[in-house]
Amino acid sequence: MYKMTQPKLYSRGKTLWVRFSYDGEVIKRSLNLESTKANKILANTQIIPQMIIKVHSGEFFNIEKQKMPTVDEYMKVSFELHKGNRSYSTSYLYDKNYNRHVKPVFGDMKLDKVTSSDITRWQNELREKKRLKKGSILRVRSCLNVMFEDAIENDIIQINPIKKAKKLRETENPLVKRVKLKPFNLMEIQSILNVLKDSDKNLIATFFYTGMRAGEVIGLKWEYVDFNRKTIAVREQMVSGVQKEILKTTKSQRTVPIINTLLPYLKHQFELTGDCEYVFLTSRSKKHYHSAGKIREQIWVKALKEAKVPYRNLHQTRGTFISTLISNGEDINYVSKIAGHENVKVTLERYSEYIPSKNDNFGDCFIA
């Protein structure tokens, strides 16, 4: 016969909880009652006695099993809880990562049955079999971590198994190294633009000379381009064919200057699409780009090959813009602002190596 200790009542925050052990296992449950004198009397005189009866009859654990949701069931709840404070691109990424990497492994498991060992083994598999780098695994894991925290907050479980999982170590495996920025030089930029024509040339020039993210460029509308003030207001982005106002960070909504080098390209583009809503349209369908993938496939890869410029991904146009400004002595606070970084610390962490010495006689102050 299983042994059960007498349930003890205690407060956790402003809520009443009960704790007891059953067959050596410590069980903690929220009573979902505010910690008041009246509720304590109610718990001790009615709720706990009924709980003891249900534990011995087995009804308590049957009810627990029925109530405990699966990971897949509660992930839907978690996504809904955070829908209002996540950008569309973040929600899309969470959903994609969950369906690809989390659901096949944990989807059918009850929340309270997922252990820290399960998480550790899963992380190892993502790294060893799927060759995901540490940053990617952490991003995949984050949706699961948030879901467990939501479940704790709503008194469904008591422990987040991710907190006790083995930490991911850094690796020197070249397959999982982060792509290092290799800025294009001015000659390479010109070579790329020289092999392009019309709208394609104007599009790639905008990437190089604004530092805007891909979703921001393909989602750019003419209403946000001010030729008089020579500015572009970044207010929206295109993600998987959906136009959204919420951008990556709180600083993403910003104003980017139209530098003199870019101006003729945008004016030419206005001649081509000025009577349309979007600045850039596909050459085939004359509709806005669905995603940056088509630009890479149809324009970018071919242009670099024809220009005989070593391949870098399209996102490196952004890094080129930022690093070029910084290396030429532009104010890093202003560069950070027009780049849409959360703060200048982010800019410094990524681009500090491009900060030039402002004084050719640096160090001479120590000469006696």
PyMOL commands that set and color helices and strands:
alter all, ss='L'
color gray80, all
select helices_A, chain A and resi 37-57+59-67+71-85+88-106+111-113+116-128+134-153+161-164+174-176+186-194+198-210+214-218+222-224+263-273+292-307+316-327+332-339+344-354+364-366
alter helices_A, ss='H'
color red, helices_A
select strands_A, chain A and resi 8-12+15-22+25-34+225-226+231-234+237-239+242-244+254-257
alter strands_A, ss='S'
color yellow, strands_A
deselect
rebuild
show_as cartoon
